[in-house]
């Protein structure tokens, strides 16, 4: 078994956006997700969800409408296990206000 650390990053959009898809024949462990509000004035909310594989035929929310105050960061530091085909997704209340970064361990 090979272990490879990966990073996934994006800016926010007001539609559901795939941040990371776990490759076939691979397991993934999300170690942390950082949600930073880069808008210096306005608060924003963010959703983080998992969907995509036989385990998650429907979208399952990890965070739903969580407030990220202006110039602040929310950190999710509990492991999230992903199977092949699972998608880590984000959606924010405002385009460009939330920077998203995830640290992921892939196991093949």
C-alpha positions as CSV (number, residue, x, y, z in Angstrom):
1,X,0.0,0.0,0.0
2,X,1.2,3.4,-0.9
3,X,0.4,6.6,1.0
4,X,0.4,9.9,-0.8
5,X,-0.5,13.3,0.8
6,X,-2.6,15.5,-1.5
7,X,-3.9,19.1,-1.2
8,X,-7.0,20.4,-2.7
9,X,-7.9,24.1,-2.9
10,X,-10.4,26.4,-4.5
11,X,-12.3,29.6,-4.1
12,X,-16.0,29.7,-3.2
13,X,-18.9,29.7,-5.6
14,X,-22.7,29.9,-4.9
15,X,-23.2,26.5,-6.6
16,X,-22.0,23.2,-5.4
17,X,-18.4,22.7,-6.5
18,X,-16.3,19.5,-6.3
19,X,-13.1,20.2,-4.3
20,X,-11.7,16.7,-4.5
21,X,-12.7,13.3,-6.0
22,X,-11.2,10.2,-4.5
23,X,-9.7,8.2,-7.4
24,X,-10.7,4.6,-8.2
25,X,-9.0,1.8,-6.2
26,X,-8.1,4.4,-3.6
27,X,-9.2,5.3,-0.1
28,X,-8.8,8.9,1.2
29,X,-8.6,10.4,4.6
30,X,-9.3,14.1,4.8
31,X,-7.2,15.3,7.7
32,X,-8.3,19.0,7.8
33,X,-10.4,21.5,5.9
34,X,-9.7,25.2,6.2
35,X,-12.4,27.7,5.3
36,X,-11.1,31.2,5.2
37,X,-13.3,34.3,4.7
38,X,-11.1,36.6,2.6
39,X,-13.7,39.4,2.5
40,X,-12.6,42.0,5.0
41,X,-16.1,43.3,5.6
42,X,-18.8,40.7,5.1
43,X,-19.6,37.4,6.8
44,X,-20.3,34.5,4.6
45,X,-21.7,31.0,5.1
46,X,-20.4,27.7,3.7
47,X,-21.6,24.1,3.2
48,X,-19.2,21.2,3.0
49,X,-20.6,17.8,1.7
50,X,-19.7,14.4,0.5
51,X,-21.4,12.6,-2.5
52,X,-20.7,10.4,-5.4
53,X,-20.1,6.7,-4.6
54,X,-22.3,3.8,-3.7
55,X,-21.8,4.8,-0.1
56,X,-23.1,8.3,-0.7
57,X,-25.7,8.1,-3.5
58,X,-27.1,11.3,-2.1
59,X,-25.3,14.3,-0.8
60,X,-24.4,14.2,3.0
61,X,-23.5,17.4,4.7
62,X,-20.5,17.7,7.0
63,X,-21.1,21.4,7.6
64,X,-24.4,23.2,6.6
65,X,-24.7,27.0,6.4
66,X,-21.9,27.5,8.8
67,X,-21.0,31.2,9.4
68,X,-17.5,32.3,8.6
69,X,-17.0,35.9,9.9
70,X,-15.1,38.4,7.8
71,X,-11.3,37.9,8.0
72,X,-11.7,34.7,9.9
73,X,-11.0,31.0,9.4
74,X,-13.1,27.9,10.4
75,X,-11.1,24.7,10.7
76,X,-12.5,21.2,10.6
77,X,-9.8,18.9,12.0
78,X,-11.6,15.6,12.4
79,X,-10.8,12.8,9.9
80,X,-13.3,12.2,7.1
81,X,-12.9,8.8,5.4
82,X,-13.6,8.7,1.6
83,X,-13.9,5.7,-0.7
84,X,-13.3,5.5,-4.4
85,X,-15.5,7.9,-6.3
86,X,-16.5,10.0,-3.2
87,X,-16.5,13.7,-3.8
88,X,-15.7,16.4,-1.3
89,X,-17.8,19.4,-2.2
90,X,-18.3,23.0,-1.1
91,X,-20.8,25.8,-1.6
92,X,-20.7,29.4,-0.2
93,X,-23.2,32.2,0.2
94,X,-21.0,34.6,-1.9
95,X,-18.7,34.0,-4.9
96,X,-15.1,34.5,-4.0
97,X,-15.5,35.2,-0.3
98,X,-14.3,31.8,1.0
99,X,-11.0,30.2,0.2
100,X,-11.1,26.4,0.8
101,X,-8.1,24.2,1.5
102,X,-8.1,20.5,2.3
103,X,-5.3,18.2,3.4
104,X,-5.9,14.6,2.2
105,X,-4.1,11.3,2.6
106,X,-4.6,8.9,-0.4
107,X,-4.1,5.2,0.3
108,X,-3.7,2.9,-2.7
